[in-house]
Amino acid sequence: MRDLRYAFRMLLKNPGFTAVAALALALGIGANSALFTIINSVLLRPLPYPDSERLLLVKRRFVRGSSPSLSIPLIDYVRRNNRAFERIAAFDLLGAGYNLTGPEGEPERVRGVRVTAEFFRVIGAGPALGRGLLPEDDVPGAPRVVVITHGLWKRRFGADPGVVGRRLTLGAESYAVAGVMPAGFEFVPEADLWTPLQPVVKATDVGNYLLCLGRLKASVTREQAQADMERLAQRFRQDYPKHMGPSQSLLLTPLHEQIVGDMRPALLVLWGAVGCVLLIACANVANLLLARAATRHREIALRVALGARRRRLLRQLLTESTLLALVGGALGLLLGYWGLKALLAAAPARIPLIQVGMDARVCIFTLAVSLVTGVVFGMVPALQASRPDLAETLKEGSGRTTSGAGRRRLRSLLVAGEVAIALMLVVGAALLMETFVRLRSVQPGFDPHRVLTMQMSLTGPRFATTALVDDFFRRVLPRLEAVPGVEAAATVTNLPLELGPDLPFEIEGRSDNQNNPSVQWRSTTPHYFRAMKIPLKRGRYFTDGDTALSPAVIIINETFARRFWGNRDPVGERITLARAMGREFTDPPRQVVGVTGDVKELGLDQPPPLMAFVPCSQVPPALMALLNRLLPVAWVVRTAAEPTGLTAALQREILAVDRSQPVANVRTMEQVLNGSTARQNFSMLLLGLFAGLALLLATVGIYGVMSYAVSLRTHEIGVRMALGAGSRRVAALVLAEGMTLALAGVCVGLAASFGLTRLLAGLLFGVRPTDPATFAGVSILLLAVALAASYLPARRAMRVDPIIALRHE
């Protein structure tokens, strides 16, 4: 306690030192607290379900990669024959949603997911009102029921406790409310309501469009469950060879891991970055403590002369550094809280099921970091200070502050280390910035400017056939194109850069069809290519004459044409789609009538896939019904001016045709494009912020050490100038010392960066982790910053008056 009181008095006695050191630590600890809060919430905290670690997703595994989508027959086979799961449920991969209509309010599109009866029991959640889904609800033709969220219950029914049994109109069909889920309950995909999937198990249905979730038995390990899935996959391949190829198998993935996805490596890289920021802050504070120890040499020498043991001095000095770290930690926790709010505001999107916030674990982490930091940055200065040279220090009249060669070397090592760490972070940030520039310069294959997009659900009997859907589009699209300022309007299955369906295909007269190739598939109306400005390379676009009564046609992209026809013209060739999916989905052979330019359908950082477009009016009815259940249709409207000003007018025209068809998710195509790179942009922003902070702290460290070195060498500089050294020579001496430290740090940092930047490989696009230009540019930047930081102390050295310096001696 005496040590603690004395340490507190010493900190109060030196408010400038305390403020600077505490602020440096607060920046490092605060950045760590903010990012650890995200890591704790995303990676460490379990999902909000009972025994959530037992929730596993069943996926299809290929030679390269995996897919979470499964077919109904495969899910049913796993459900009936597995030995590992208590229960298994299936649900929509995407969910087209529903149009909610009725007397309770205006029509609105709600997010709806179709699930099997076991869904809520698998995840371990029950309704707050009413009941969940029962097996008898999940039979084809059973009465329609729905389970709604707490939010929809409050918004649409005013939190009426008698809502159970009331009717909802979804897609022109009536559903009875079976139950209401508790407040805060959510799942992925996010939903406002859940309806029974009512699957029909047919051996001919090979469409993979459902997710399969199982709850592992308490007595079964993941390894045992995985072995069971491999056994089932082998049996399923033998029984249903059309459903699963010889190289395919089944893979179990924890639900938590599936939700987090590719965020884990990015978060761990960023955590390493903030750890480096903390190291630089610690190096700065260690240098401050070394400088402060030099001013306390007489005090410590007197203590030793009076009998103080070295262990006693170490305890006192470490108490002071630890108290300083705790003050910095308290400030850091506050900065981390504010920084977390800023990070969440800048985040591209909220992660479903993840509630990001500080908790006891974050506070314990911050306390632990503060304590460890106090010992780490305080130990070496304490060891140095606790070994005073009594004979030199206690000489009567010796008033000059001295600094031994050991301390000078230590300060130099710390500064060089700061520069090395800062260089690694700035190199990483520069690589991500170059990735951002490369992504933004990628041509997506369409013109996103002045294009408005909207989504709509086409569920229910009113859109049960292709003819009904086509009739609706033919009535709406002319009205949209008649709105002043509209150049073209169309619909498409889904927008570029967003997940869409793929279908198996066969090329007439080709021998390579047995490889089960698939193609990204889009159903469009005739003016889609004009609305998106997708260039035509060969043949023609669709026209209004491509109807259900005209010959079946198809348009492919350049990648498709190049893959299968090389330099030959594919126009006139014939392609059959979806034959492997079953008779009801099979198209007649389609004639290729056009080849379009490639579009980056799967992402700006992904190569163009094989693409096929078919007229909406020629989609097989069974396939159209399936698409309407799985995906909302997208509307695209190209305008002559800023499209957002026409949003209200376009929505009015659609509602004028059908009042029960509201639009949702209204965005410009530029927003869709920006959203596709939002995660990379966020990583770049964070790493750039941490790199800037590291560069600032390193600059302050160089300036502080060089400034202190000048103050220690005032007498030496006075002697040099008295003997004839010019001010420029003195300035060059100081600059050379500072640049030597910076150059050493740059060399070490370059060597470390060549190894560590490979961890960023998964976040980069169009740039190598060891890009020479980036490394050279960052090195020059660091040296320039070091030169600037050394310049002010050098100018001060130039102004030393030799008479005053010698009189001080």
Order of alpha helices (4+ residues) and beta strands (2+ residues): alpha-alpha-beta-beta-alpha-beta-beta-beta-beta-alpha-beta-beta-alpha-beta-beta-beta-beta-alpha-beta-alpha-alpha-alpha-alpha-alpha-alpha-alpha-beta-alpha-beta-beta-beta-alpha-beta-beta-alpha-beta-beta-beta-alpha-beta-alpha-beta-alpha-alpha-alpha-alpha-alpha-alpha
